[in-house]
Amino acid sequence: MPTPTDPIAALAGECFAKAVTTLARGHMLTPFGVSRSDAGVDRPEQFVVSKEGKIDIGESIEAALQWLEDEAPNADICMIVLDGYLSSEDGRMDAVVGRALSLKRQLMVEIALPYESAEDEEGLEFSDPQYRFSGVAADGAEIETVDVDAGAFDAAFRSAFAKYAPA
């Protein structure tokens, strides 16, 4: 049975598959975003801010966050993805991180997909995704009530990821 979070999870899975493909090919993952309308139309955006011929990652991330804030009222779902870090009790790990926002569904989801270099020739090893759900009102303010079936979200994320990730 579909849940209101399935479209968010599906877009997140697709975006993360693109990010993993980029990293697996040995390319730099610059921040990118996608907004999806109710009709299923995607508008991709790339955020590359250069200074003196070099990519300024901090400024590129700020541009992505600003785009997310500006685009959210106009789209059903907006998502940004970047190469970052996840802090845990084991320390700081490299991770593909993302933020999906749907004001219509009053939900923001932050996702981290930790990875490390493999010891063999396979390149990168990815761990299980981690999610943090929070409610968000139409004006962008955080709200307390969040009703998310985390298992269904994870299943939809993994299904979309498997569909678009490299074999």
Secondary structure, DSSP 8 states (H G I E B T S, - for coil): ---TTHHHHHHHHHHHHHHHHHHHTT-----EEEEE-TT--EEEEE---EETTEE-HHHHHHHHHHHHHHHGGGSSEEEEEEEEEEEETTEEEEEEEEEEEETTTTEEEEEEEEEEE-SSTT-EEE---EEEEEEE-TTS-EES-----HHHHHHHHHHHHHHHS--
